[in-house]
Amino acid sequence: MPKYDFKLGDNQYKFNPSQKEFFSKCNDNVRYIGFGGGFGNGKTLAGCIQVLRLATEFRDNLILIGRLKGTDLEASTKKTMLELISPWLDTGQAEHKIKDNKIVLENGSQIVFRHLEDVYSSGILGMNLGGFYVDQAEEIDESSFNVLTSRLRRRSLSEDGTEAPRMGILTFNMAGHNWIWRLFKKKLAKDKKPIDNPEDFDIVEASTMDNKDHLPEDYIKDLLSKDKTWVARYVYGSWDAFGGQIFDDFKPEVHVVPHREPSLNAVRFCGIDPGFVDPFAVIWLAIEPGGQRYIYDEHYIAGKPTQWHAEVITAKEYGQFIMARYVDAANSQVISDLNNNGVFCIAAKKEILQSKQDIYVGGINIIKNLLRVNEKTQKPDIIISDRCQNLIYEMQQYQWKASRGEYNATEVPEDKNNHAIDALRYIILNYFDNTRENYKSISLH
């Protein structure tokens, strides 16, 4: 048995089982491969070695290595790559061109390093890539990933004329049910429908413990001493645990129910968060005779005119009596257009969400309280139909804005994954009754 799985000069590496699985899937020429999980599981080294393979086995290849911030790229991923190829740098088989921020190999292949804070102004749009590798990919958004995939068209050949696989590599720590989870693990598009090319995506998940033979015992001990949510995410690679989650009481197994129609005497409301580039989000909520809030339907789509949405809303509400529809007051033109198309709306009051006080007296805090299990009924005061997949997704992804370091949070939410939630807030803020008694006397029939 050899003492190493990969050797470059005096640098020798013995792969752990997860790294071996990663390289096996790369050898199958999968187009997009993700390697995620706990700290120290060996994913960054694996990503760098695979980049080096693509660059050395095929002539004149061009591989991009990127991370969101350039300072993080220099201190981590680039440092790993330079340490990996240090024997070649010493012998002249590779050259590090500092000014151009790239490595040039003897066979003409190049490895370039770029930050991904603005892929539209960093020169990436002009590149003809044979591969890319994004480290800490949870830091970037899906649009940046899509830009990189659009540059993946270079043709490179080996000495025997074999054409290089064009490959995108991501390494990451889990960050809830984000775009990586949706695309690589669930193989779903933004609209939650199955992607057309599931065979192009594969994933390896590994905990810190998979690489424990290569890590100091005190390092592992320190990691395991953190709080359980942190350990679940950063040691064991849980998709369901991440810092900064706003609705941390939300549990699909508790709050999501098989779809049913609201009870006959329920009082129904509608909340609307308009959008065109962003989704136009609509939520329907019923307050049932016992006082429980039941979110029974949603509408969530971008790129359509207001009249089109009005027709969809009218069709969805056929045969129902909606007590009130609340729309973001900042969208006066949308309110006018909806009213002109027979969908009568009220301008909703809302918090600005700029301070701690806004949160504690506002809709977010009310929703958080409703999510908690009621001591009297032993049930939460709000439940969601399983047909409301976009709201369910946002409830799990909505988080506090980070500040002063990656894991600290402010008291202001991130302005993303919140379109359906905003529509729900408009209902909650404008027709919330804490006693729940007033609705028991309302009859719609």
Secondary structure, DSSP 8 states (H G I E B T S, - for coil): --S-SEEETTEEE---HHHHHHHHHHHTT-SEEEEEESTTSSHHHHHHHHHHHHHHSSTT-EEEEEESSHHHIIIIIHHHHHHHTHHHHHHTSEEEETTTTEEEETTS-EEEEEE-S-TTSSSGGG--BSEEEESSGGGS-HHHHHHHHHTB----B-TTS-B---EEEEEE---SS-HHIIIIIS-B-TTSSB-S-GGGEEEEEE-GGGGGGGS-HHHHHHHHTS-HHHHHHHTS--SS--TTBS-TT--HHHHEE------TT-EEEEEEE--SSS-EEEEEEEE-TTS-EEEEEEEEESS--HHHHHHHHHHHTTT--EEEEEEETT-HHHHHHHHHTT---EEE------SHHHHHHSHHHHHHHHHSB-TTTSSBSEEEETT-HHHHHHHHH-BEEE-SSTT-EEEEE-SSS-HHHHHHHHHHHHS--TT--GGGG----
